[in-house]
């Protein structure tokens, strides 16, 4: 399989992931911490372990690496939890546009903590991303008589916090990958994320909640986890075989307008479409510029 085919499949799984999470979150009656945790335990972690063993894990253990894995696991787990909560309250387009601001966090922390060079294109791209996020946060959310305005404002706050958590997690992940190969990261990186999500879910665990879990909850979580696992696999495959992270990052920017269009066509989320397309264009341009 060529990296181009892997990237095309990544576009499909990435868009499907957003749509499935949105649809699932609207139907789930479980505590909001449960679906992300179940998706990891039932599908994402088992598949990641299989892929990691197939690749062959190589790792240099040290107290510093253990610390990095714990921090990475906690923050990416927080991202997954907050993402599910945010996408339950916000249309896919608005959530995706706000969440892309994670790149600003990644660039800034990479410059401060990893001594990476901060370039003019990265600064310009960050401004475009920030503009896209601001446009998205100002978009009127479709009115639902059953939900107060505070419900949607909370969604925006959760999306911003999710982007912040993802940015911190990705910078820590990059630092951890200096001491481990992709195979080992699939096992131990996703493993720490699964543990952190399970701990988050424990706060909502009661006998009543456990008894309320139905087969369709397990099935939906299984599908969500499987989509996430394949999404990660196709991305890593494209990255490895192209050997050009800037190119892949730039091309992945097109996931943003794809998500907006898919939500428009499939989920019938057609409010503010002109505003969302403008913001998606700015966000896509911003992501591409940051890789120059």
KOLLO-954401 format. One record per atom (N, C-alpha, C): residue number from 1; x, y, z. Coordinates in steps of 0.001 Angstrom, whole numbers, plus 500000, padded with zeros to 6 digits. Example, Ala and Ser with C-alpha at 12.3 -4.5 7.8 and 13.67 -1.06 7.14 Angstrom:
<marnus>
  pos       x       y       z
    1  513190  494310  507800
    1  512300  495500  507800
    1  513200  496700  507800
    2  512850  497750  507080
    2  513670  498940  507140
    2  512900  500030  507870
</marnus>
This chain:
<marnus>
  pos       x       y       z
    1  500844  498803  500000
    1  500000  500000  500000
    1  500881  501250  500000
    2  500629  502176  499095
    2  501395  503403  499027
    2  500945  504367  500121
    3  501798  505360  500405
    3  501424  506326  501440
    3  500248  507189  500982
    4  500117  507359  499662
    4  498994  508153  499157
    4  497658  507463  499444
    5  497626  506140  499261
    5  496400  505387  499561
    5  496116  505417  501059
    6  497169  505261  501860
    6  497003  505309  503316
    6  496457  506667  503746
    7  496939  507729  503113
    7  496465  509070  503467
    7  495003  509260  503061
    8  494641  508728  501893
    8  493242  508814  501454
    8  492337  508068  502430
    9  492780  506897  502906
    9  492012  506147  503892
    9  491946  506891  505223
   10  493018  507616  505550
   10  493014  508441  506766
   10  491966  509540  506665
   11  491847  510158  505498
   11  490817  511183  505311
   11  489426  510606  505604
   12  489202  509382  505117
   12  487896  508739  505292
   12  487648  508415  506765
   13  488637  507782  507421
   13  488447  507386  508821
   13  488383  508597  509739
   14  489137  509650  509436
   14  489111  510845  510264
   14  487742  511526  510213
   15  487192  511604  509001
   15  485855  512191  508849
   15  484800  511302  509507
   16  484929  509990  509297
   16  483982  509051  509900
   16  484032  509115  511425
   17  485222  509310  511976
   17  485372  509404  513423
   17  484578  510585  513982
   18  484690  511745  513328
   18  483965  512930  513791
   18  482453  512720  513716
   19  481995  512159  512591
   19  480560  511960  512408
   19  480016  510925  513394
   20  480767  509847  513593
   20  480299  508791  514503
   20  480245  509288  515941
   21  481267  510039  516356
   21  481272  510567  517715
   21  480095  511505  517945
   22  479807  512328  516950
   22  478679  513259  517071
   22  477362  512488  517176
   23  477173  511504  516287
   23  475928  510735  516295
   23  475793  509906  517574
   24  476904  509290  517995
   24  476887  508462  519194
   24  476604  509313  520430
   25  477254  510477  520509
   25  477083  511322  521693
   25  475639  511788  521858
   26  474917  511927  520736
   26  473523  512357  520800
   26  472597  511262  521327
   27  473037  510010  521186
   27  472192  508879  521577
   27  472566  508280  522931
   28  473801  508473  523336
   28  474287  507810  524548
   28  473601  508353  525800
   29  473200  507455  526679
   29  472628  507823  527966
   29  473584  507510  529111
   30  474773  507031  528758
   30  475789  506729  529759
   30  476477  508016  530212
   31  477142  507992  531373
   31  477958  509158  531759
   31  478954  509475  530644
   32  479256  510754  530460
   32  480074  511159  529316
   32  481504  510633  529369
   33  481942  510160  530511
   33  483286  509595  530620
   33  483343  508151  530108
   34  482192  507505  529993
   34  482166  506078  529669
   34  482452  505745  528199
   35  481785  506374  527223
   35  482045  505997  525830
   35  483510  506091  525416
   36  484250  507178  525747
   36  485671  507194  525382
   36  486468  506060  526043
   37  486181  505800  527332
   37  486899  504745  528038
   37  486578  503378  527437
   38  485308  503125  527157
   38  484910  501850  526567
   38  485518  501663  525173
   39  485595  502741  524393
   39  486150  502631  523044
   39  487621  502234  523088
   40  488341  502739  524082
   40  489752  502373  524236
   40  489901  500922  524675
   41  489152  500556  525720
   41  489306  499220  526309
   41  488840  498123  525353
   42  487748  498373  524642
   42  487161  497346  523782
   42  487844  497208  522426
   43  488377  498292  521895
   43  488880  498228  520516
   43  490236  498870  520315
   44  490371  500148  520679
   44  491582  500867  520318
   44  492829  500245  520932
   45  492800  499955  522227
   45  493977  499384  522880
   45  494308  497980  522367
   46  493331  497044  522284
   46  493660  495721  521744
   46  494248  495770  520333
   47  493655  496596  519461
   47  494180  496705  518097
   47  495563  497339  518093
   48  495794  498311  518964
   48  497099  498964  519037
   48  498175  497996  519522
   49  497818  497146  520462
   49  498779  496149  520949
   49  499156  495178  519831
   50  498160  494745  519063
   50  498432  493832  517934
   50  499361  494490  516928
   51  499064  495739  516555
   51  499890  496469  515586
   51  501290  496709  516160
   52  501363  497071  517439
   52  502653  497316  518074
   52  503532  496085  518098
   53  502935  494937  518416
   53  503697  493681  518421
   53  504116  493296  517009
   54  503262  493591  516030
   54  503593  493282  514637
   54  504779  494126  514159
   55  504780  495404  514513
   55  505889  496289  514138
   55  507161  495897  514873
   56  506996  495513  516142
   56  508152  495163  516961
   56  508535  496313  517864
   57  508221  496207  519174
   57  508498  497325  520081
   57  509978  497458  520428
   58  510463  498679  520412
   58  511810  499011  520867
   58  511701  500203  521792
   59  512244  500063  523008
   59  512059  501118  524001
   59  513264  501193  524930
   60  513635  502405  525309
   60  514723  502630  526267
   60  514110  503174  527553
   61  513910  502286  528531
   61  513224  502671  529752
   61  514086  503578  530625
   62  513441  504551  531231
   62  514087  505449  532184
   62  512983  506132  532979
   63  513305  506662  534152
   63  512287  507397  534908
   63  511691  508565  534109
   64  512520  509222  533301
   64  512044  510340  532492
   64  511014  509882  531467
   65  511270  508734  530814
   65  510321  508212  529833
   65  509003  507836  530509
   66  509083  507219  531683
   66  507859  506862  532412
   66  507045  508119  532718
   67  507736  509180  533138
   67  507059  510454  533411
   67  506387  510990  532149
   68  507103  510955  531021
   68  506549  511455  529764
   68  505323  510645  529346
   69  505379  509331  529487
   69  504248  508481  529116
   69  503030  508766  529994
   70  503274  509008  531271
   70  502165  509307  532184
   70  501520  510650  531807
   71  502348  511674  531586
   71  501816  512998  531228
   71  501072  512928  529906
   72  501692  512277  528920
   72  501051  512116  527605
   72  499735  511380  527734
   73  499727  510294  528511
   73  498509  509507  528679
   73  497392  510291  529332
   74  497738  511060  530363
   74  496730  511835  531100
   74  496121  512916  530208
   75  496962  513675  529506
   75  496443  514800  528733
   75  495687  514352  527483
   76  496134  513292  526827
   76  495380  512825  525662
   76  494085  512152  526111
   77  494092  511544  527293
   77  492844  511006  527848
   77  491869  512138  528152
   78  492375  513227  528739
   78  491529  514392  529010
   78  490975  514946  527702
   79  491822  514983  526662
   79  491353  515443  525352
   79  490201  514586  524853
   80  490333  513268  524902
   80  489279  512380  524415
   80  487988  512548  525206
   81  488113  512702  526503
   81  486939  512889  527364
   81  486242  514205  527065
   82  487035  515285  527012
   82  486449  516601  526743
   82  485934  516711  525312
   83  486600  516042  524381
   83  486149  516049  522998
   83  484760  515438  522888
   84  484537  514311  523555
   84  483229  513661  523508
   84  482165  514561  524128
   85  482512  515221  525227
   85  481562  516126  525883
   85  481262  517341  525004
   86  482309  517869  524345
   86  482113  519060  523507
   86  481313  518749  522260
   87  481634  517639  521602
   87  480967  517325  520335
   87  479512  516910  520575
   88  479188  516581  521811
   88  477788  516314  522160
   88  476978  517604  522152
   89  477646  518709  522439
   89  476961  519997  522592
   89  477091  520900  521368
   90  478042  520592  520489
   90  478324  521478  519358
   90  478222  520730  518033
   91  477818  521405  516968
   91  477884  520808  515640
   91  479330  520446  515294
   92  479497  519455  514436
   92  480828  518967  514076
   92  481711  520090  513553
   93  481160  520938  512663
   93  481971  521989  512043
   93  482551  522932  513091
   94  481725  523367  514039
   94  482196  524303  515066
   94  483253  523639  515935
   95  483003  522402  516338
   95  483988  521713  517174
   95  485313  521543  516450
   96  485270  521089  515209
   96  486503  520850  514454
   96  487304  522135  514288
   97  486617  523226  514011
   97  487314  524492  513805
   97  487984  524978  515084
   98  487300  524844  516212
   98  487901  525260  517484
   98  489049  524343  517860
   99  488865  523046  517670
   99  489881  522074  518105
   99  491180  522187  517320
  100  491130  522752  516091
  100  492357  522895  515312
  100  493338  523864  515953
  101  492864  524634  516932
  101  493774  525553  517623
  101  494807  524804  518461
  102  494693  523466  518529
  102  495717  522687  519225
  102  497092  522917  518601
  103  497113  523212  517291
  103  498386  523435  516608
  103  499124  524635  517187
  104  498364  525654  517627
  104  498991  526826  518246
  104  499696  526418  519528
  105  499021  525582  520327
  105  499601  525090  521583
  105  500843  524259  521298
  106  500762  523389  520294
  106  501885  522515  519957
  106  503098  523322  519513
  107  502873  524301  518645
  107  503974  525134  518157
  107  504618  525909  519306
  108  503776  526508  520164
  108  504292  527329  521268
  108  505077  526486  522268
  109  504506  525343  522685
  109  505192  524499  523663
  109  506436  523844  523069
  110  506364  523501  521777
  110  507547  522949  521121
  110  508694  523946  521116
  111  508357  525219  520936
  111  509360  526288  520950
  111  509921  526492  522366
  112  509034  526471  523380
  112  509460  526747  524754
  112  510166  525549  525392
  113  509563  524362  525254
  113  510047  523193  525983
  113  511035  522332  525206
  114  510859  522244  523889
  114  511705  521357  523083
  114  512757  522119  522291
  115  512827  523422  522506
  115  513815  524277  521825
  115  513717  524194  520310
  116  512496  524012  519809
  116  512293  523975  518369
  116  512254  525409  517825
  117  512641  525545  516570
  117  512679  526859  515947
  117  511264  527361  515668
  118  510999  528587  516063
  118  509710  529217  515778
  118  509885  530087  514541
  119  509257  529685  513422
  119  509452  530358  512153
  119  508339  531366  511879
  120  508602  532244  510930
  120  507596  533228  510525
  120  506337  532546  509964
  121  506481  531517  509079
  121  505275  530824  508594
  121  504446  530210  509718
  122  505101  529696  510769
  122  504357  529130  511887
  122  503545  530203  512606
  123  504133  531379  512761
  123  503416  532479  513416
  123  502227  532919  512563
  124  502457  533061  511244
  124  501374  533461  510343
  124  500274  532398  510337
  125  500676  531124  510237
  125  499697  530030  510255
  125  498899  530009  511540
  126  499569  530287  512667
  126  498877  530306  513959
  126  497821  531412  514001
  127  498127  532551  513372
  127  497160  533653  513319
  127  495923  533232  512521
  128  496128  532545  511394
  128  495002  532054  510599
  128  494166  531061  511400
  129  494831  530149  512126
  129  494118  529163  512939
  129  493318  529836  514043
  130  493921  530836  514661
  130  493227  531560  515724
  130  492005  532283  515168
  131  492160  532870  513970
  131  491027  533562  513332
  131  489893  532588  513038
  132  490252  531387  512552
  132  489240  530362  512255
  132  488509  529944  513524
  133  489263  529762  514618
  133  488656  529352  515887
  133  487726  530439  516420
  134  488143  531706  516292
  134  487311  532817  516783
  134  486015  532899  515984
  135  486116  532731  514665
  135  484913  532746  513824
  135  483960  531637  514253
  136  484522  530461  514540
  136  483687  529321  514943
  136  483014  529575  516289
  137  483750  530160  517236
  137  483167  530388  518564
  137  482060  531435  518519
  138  482107  532321  517523
  138  481094  533372  517416
  138  479879  532950  516596
  139  479941  531753  516012
  139  478822  531279  515186
  139  477626  530946  516070
  140  476432  531393  515710
  140  475231  531047  516481
  140  474994  529537  516446
  141  474764  528956  517611
  141  474468  527525  517691
  141  472969  527331  517518
  142  472546  526328  516708
  142  471109  526091  516513
  142  470365  526007  517848
  143  469271  526716  517953
  143  468527  526783  519213
  143  467781  525480  519479
  144  467911  525004  520692
  144  467196  523817  521148
  144  466442  524209  522414
  145  465141  524152  522337
  145  464321  524584  523476
  145  464567  523751  524722
  146  465059  522514  524523
  146  465280  521637  525666
  146  466627  521867  526344
  147  467480  522729  525732
  147  468808  522944  526281
  147  469075  524439  526411
  148  469523  524891  527575
  148  469801  526319  527778
  148  471052  526757  527017
  149  471214  528084  526872
  149  472379  528619  526171
  149  473681  528222  526861
  150  473627  528090  528183
  150  474823  527717  528932
  150  475345  526352  528498
  151  474449  525487  528020
  151  474825  524145  527551
  151  475782  524263  526366
  152  475487  525165  525432
  152  476327  525336  524251
  152  477599  526112  524584
  153  477503  527074  525505
  153  478702  527792  525926
  153  479687  526837  526591
  154  479151  525896  527357
  154  480006  524877  527965
  154  480694  524057  526883
  155  479978  523760  525798
  155  480562  523020  524691
  155  481762  523743  524091
  156  481653  525065  523932
  156  482761  525859  523395
  156  483950  525827  524354
  157  483681  525976  525650
  157  484752  525922  526643
  157  485429  524562  526648
  158  484636  523495  526532
  158  485193  522144  526501
  158  486047  521930  525252
  159  485606  522474  524108
  159  486374  522340  522871
  159  487724  523042  522982
  160  487728  524237  523591
  160  488973  524972  523787
  160  489903  524204  524726
  161  489352  523696  525824
  161  490157  522919  526772
  161  490674  521623  526143
  162  489851  521013  525290
  162  490273  519793  524598
  162  491458  520085  523683
  163  491402  521215  522969
  163  492507  521598  522090
  163  493782  521833  522896
  164  493647  522488  524049
  164  494796  522736  524917
  164  495401  521414  525407
  165  494539  520497  525852
  165  495015  519199  526342
  165  495692  518403  525236
  166  495123  518448  524024
  166  495720  517724  522904
  166  497091  518294  522559
  167  497212  519624  522551
  167  498499  520238  522253
  167  499572  519814  523235
  168  499239  519824  524532
  168  500196  519392  525563
  168  500532  517920  525379
  169  499507  517104  525116
  169  499735  515672  524931
  169  500629  515363  523742
  170  500434  516074  522635
  170  501224  515810  521431
  170  502679  516222  521603
  171  502917  517338  522296
  171  504300  517751  522554
  171  505006  516719  523439
  172  504299  516235  524462
  172  504866  515208  525339
  172  505073  513906  524580
  173  504135  513582  523708
  173  504260  512387  522874
  173  505509  512462  522004
  174  505737  513622  521404
  174  506915  513789  520556
  174  508197  513597  521358
  175  508209  514124  522595
  175  509381  513943  523451
  175  509583  512469  523801
  176  508485  511752  524057
  176  508573  510327  524414
  176  509077  509482  523250
  177  508738  509880  522020
  177  509143  509098  520840
  177  510641  509164  520577
  178  511370  510003  521305
  178  512832  509997  521216
  178  513404  508741  521881
  179  512617  508112  522737
  179  513101  506958  523504
  179  512385  505658  523138
  180  511484  505730  522163
  180  510715  504539  521797
  180  510353  504600  520322
  181  510186  503424  519714
  181  509736  503425  518324
  181  508205  503417  518283
  182  507648  503447  517081
  182  506194  503524  516930
  182  505509  502292  517523
  183  506115  501113  517322
  183  505526  499879  517843
  183  505363  499912  519353
  184  506394  500350  520040
  184  506326  500431  521499
  184  505344  501510  521940
  185  505290  502608  521180
  185  504359  503669  521547
  185  502916  503201  521404
  186  502643  502419  520366
  186  501298  501880  520194
  186  500874  501080  521427
  187  501820  500387  522034
  187  501499  499550  523194
  187  501429  500387  524473
  188  502522  501101  524764
  188  502622  501791  526054
  188  501984  503187  526036
  189  502065  503883  524903
  189  501428  505193  524822
  189  499918  505094  524906
  190  499347  504236  524053
  190  497903  504038  524102
  190  497487  503340  525390
  191  498405  502552  525946
  191  498115  501883  527213
  191  497919  502862  528348
  192  498790  503871  528436
  192  498640  504875  529497
  192  497380  505718  529271
  193  497045  505972  528000
  193  495813  506711  527706
  193  494587  505925  528165
  194  494592  504606  527907
  194  493467  503763  528309
  194  493321  503733  529831
  195  494446  503646  530536
  195  494405  503634  532003
  195  493850  504953  532530
  196  494322  506064  531950
  196  493848  507383  532395
  196  492355  507549  532141
  197  491874  507093  530983
  197  490440  507183  530691
  197  489628  506312  531649
  198  490165  505143  531995
  198  489478  504268  532943
  198  489382  504932  534317
  199  490454  505614  534724
  199  490447  506320  536012
  199  489404  507448  535994
  200  489337  508188  534866
  200  488343  509258  534741
  200  486932  508679  534841
  201  486713  507530  534208
  201  485394  506904  534223
  201  485019  506388  535614
  202  486015  506081  536432
  202  485738  505548  537768
  202  484924  506520  538619
  203  485125  507828  538379
  203  484406  508813  539192
  203  482899  508743  538968
  204  482503  508199  537807
  204  481070  508098  537495
  204  480527  506678  537693
  205  481381  505781  538183
  205  480993  504377  538277
  205  480168  504093  539534
  206  478979  503589  539297
  206  478106  503115  540369
  206  477448  501822  539888
  207  476818  501133  540788
  207  476118  499907  540388
  207  475010  500213  539383
  208  474360  501346  539575
  208  473284  501740  538662
  208  473820  501975  537253
  209  474981  502633  537157
  209  475576  502912  535849
  209  475999  501614  535173
  210  476626  500727  535926
  210  477082  499458  535352
  210  475905  498629  534827
  211  474796  498668  535576
  211  473619  497915  535145
  211  472944  498554  533921
  212  473203  499849  533721
  212  472555  500556  532608
  212  473265  500342  531268
  213  474453  499737  531291
  213  475193  499502  530042
  213  474473  498432  529228
  214  474130  498750  528002
  214  473405  497852  527119
  214  474310  497395  525967
  215  473933  496292  525305
  215  474749  495817  524168
  215  475000  496874  523109
  216  474005  497738  522858
  216  474232  498759  521828
  216  475278  499779  522276
  217  475427  499994  523597
  217  476475  500892  524086
  217  477852  500292  523794
  218  477983  499005  524054
  218  479253  498322  523793
  218  479553  498300  522295
  219  478521  498062  521493
  219  478715  498010  520036
  219  479144  499371  519499
  220  478485  500423  519938
  220  478840  501761  519452
  220  480236  502173  519903
  221  480585  501830  521143
  221  481926  502145  521639
  221  482983  501336  520893
  222  482656  500086  520598
  222  483575  499240  519841
  222  483852  499838  518468
  223  482809  500289  517805
  223  482965  500893  516471
  223  483781  502181  516574
  224  483488  503008  517579
  224  484222  504259  517751
  224  485706  503992  517987
  225  486003  502992  518804
  225  487398  502655  519077
  225  488099  502084  517859
  226  487395  501250  517095
  226  487990  500657  515890
  226  488302  501733  514851
  227  487374  502679  514670
  227  487614  503775  513721
  227  488831  504588  514156
  228  488926  504868  515450
  228  490069  505632  515971
  228  491380  504881  515756
  229  491345  503558  515958
  229  492558  502750  515788
  229  493020  502757  514331
  230  492099  502527  513411
  230  492464  502552  511988
  230  492901  503952  511564
  231  492272  504960  512133
  231  492658  506339  511844
  231  494125  506573  512206
  232  494496  506125  513392
  232  495886  506264  513832
  232  496845  505448  512999
  233  496438  504229  512645
  233  497305  503356  511852
  233  497581  503960  510474
  234  496539  504434  509793
  234  496720  504996  508451
  234  497596  506252  508503
  235  497429  507054  509552
  235  498242  508265  509681
  235  499719  507910  509857
  236  499999  506989  510764
  236  501391  506587  511022
  236  502000  505935  509781
  237  501205  505113  509088
  237  501696  504444  507869
  237  502073  505484  506813
  238  501192  506467  506607
  238  501470  507514  505620
  238  502691  508321  506023
  239  502818  508599  507309
  239  503943  509385  507811
  239  505258  508642  507612
  240  505272  507346  507935
  240  506493  506561  507818
  240  506925  506382  506362
  241  505975  506083  505495
  241  506324  505750  504115
  241  506548  506974  503233
  242  506031  508126  503651
  242  506323  509351  502904
  242  507624  509976  503395
  243  507939  509723  504679
  243  509136  510266  505320
  243  509179  511788  505187
  244  507997  512401  505298
  244  507923  513858  505155
  244  506775  514365  506020
  245  507080  514701  507271
  245  506026  515090  508210
  245  505367  516413  507803
  246  506143  517313  507197
  246  505565  518590  506771
  246  504527  518381  505672
  247  504847  517499  504721
  247  503915  517217  503635
  247  502636  516587  504171
  248  502770  515609  505060
  248  501596  514915  505603
  248  500746  515875  506429
  249  501396  516720  507231
  249  500668  517689  508041
  249  499882  518653  507153
  250  500527  519099  506072
  250  499849  520016  505156
  250  498654  519353  504490
  251  498829  518108  504038
  251  497735  517404  503367
  251  496601  517080  504341
  252  496955  516782  505596
  252  495931  516461  506598
  252  495056  517674  506922
  253  495521  518857  506549
  253  494711  520058  506773
  253  493384  519973  506035
  254  493334  519173  504968
  254  492097  519082  504191
  254  491033  518248  504902
  255  491390  517644  506033
  255  490381  516961  506845
  255  489350  517963  507377
  256  489790  519198  507574
  256  488909  520212  508150
  256  487726  520541  507236
  257  487960  520938  505972
  257  486789  521180  505101
  257  486001  519913  504811
  258  486669  518754  504796
  258  485946  517495  504579
  258  484937  517253  505696
  259  485335  517523  506943
  259  484436  517331  508085
  259  483246  518276  508002
  260  483500  519526  507584
  260  482417  520507  507462
  260  481415  520062  506406
  261  481920  519636  505246
  261  481043  519202  504160
  261  480296  517929  504543
  262  480986  516973  505179
  262  480353  515710  505574
  262  479236  515944  506586
  263  479474  516843  507541
  263  478432  517164  508515
  263  477236  517820  507825
  264  477503  518630  506819
  264  476448  519292  506043
  264  475598  518270  505307
  265  476255  517294  504672
  265  475550  516329  503822
  265  474915  515204  504639
  266  475673  514631  505574
  266  475236  513412  506265
  266  474429  513712  507526
  267  474916  514640  508338
  267  474230  514950  509595
  267  473220  516084  509457
  268  473149  516661  508266
  268  472204  517760  508000
  268  472464  518970  508892
  269  473730  519170  509301
  269  474083  520335  510104
  269  474405  521486  509142
  270  473372  522216  508775
  270  473496  523188  507678
  270  473412  524641  508134
  271  473411  524855  509445
  271  473388  526215  509949
  271  474772  526855  509781
  272  474800  528134  509474
  272  476045  528909  509382
  272  477039  528322  508389
  273  476544  527674  507324
  273  477457  526945  506439
  273  478452  527886  505761
  274  478015  529095  505355
  274  478931  530043  504710
  274  480045  530446  505673
  275  479647  530761  506930
  275  480636  531128  507954
  275  481601  529974  508214
  276  481059  528744  508283
  276  481888  527585  508567
  276  482874  527296  507430
  277  482437  527486  506182
  277  483328  527244  505050
  277  484447  528286  505013
  278  484123  529531  505339
  278  485158  530564  505403
  278  486175  530234  506496
  279  485647  529853  507672
  279  486537  529497  508784
  279  487361  528260  508438
  280  486733  527281  507766
  280  487456  526073  507368
  280  488568  526415  506385
  281  488285  527342  505468
  281  489319  527768  504526
  281  490490  528428  505233
  282  490191  529307  506213
  282  491255  529952  506977
  282  492053  528932  507785
  283  491333  527983  508409
  283  492013  526966  509201
  283  492897  526067  508366
  284  492382  525652  507198
  284  493158  524809  506298
  284  494416  525535  505820
  285  494243  526793  505435
  285  495369  527606  504990
  285  496394  527772  506123
  286  495874  527986  507335
  286  496774  528141  508487
  286  497601  526914  508748
  287  496955  525732  508680
  287  497690  524483  508902
  287  498755  524255  507840
  288  498429  524590  506597
  288  499401  524410  505521
  288  500574  525371  505692
  289  500284  526630  506029
  289  501353  527625  506184
  289  502324  527236  507303
  290  501814  526653  508400
  290  502694  526288  509512
  290  503730  525252  509117
  291  503525  524516  508028
  291  504470  523477  507605
  291  505515  523992  506623
  292  505390  525248  506187
  292  506322  525787  505183
  292  507700  526057  505787
</marnus>
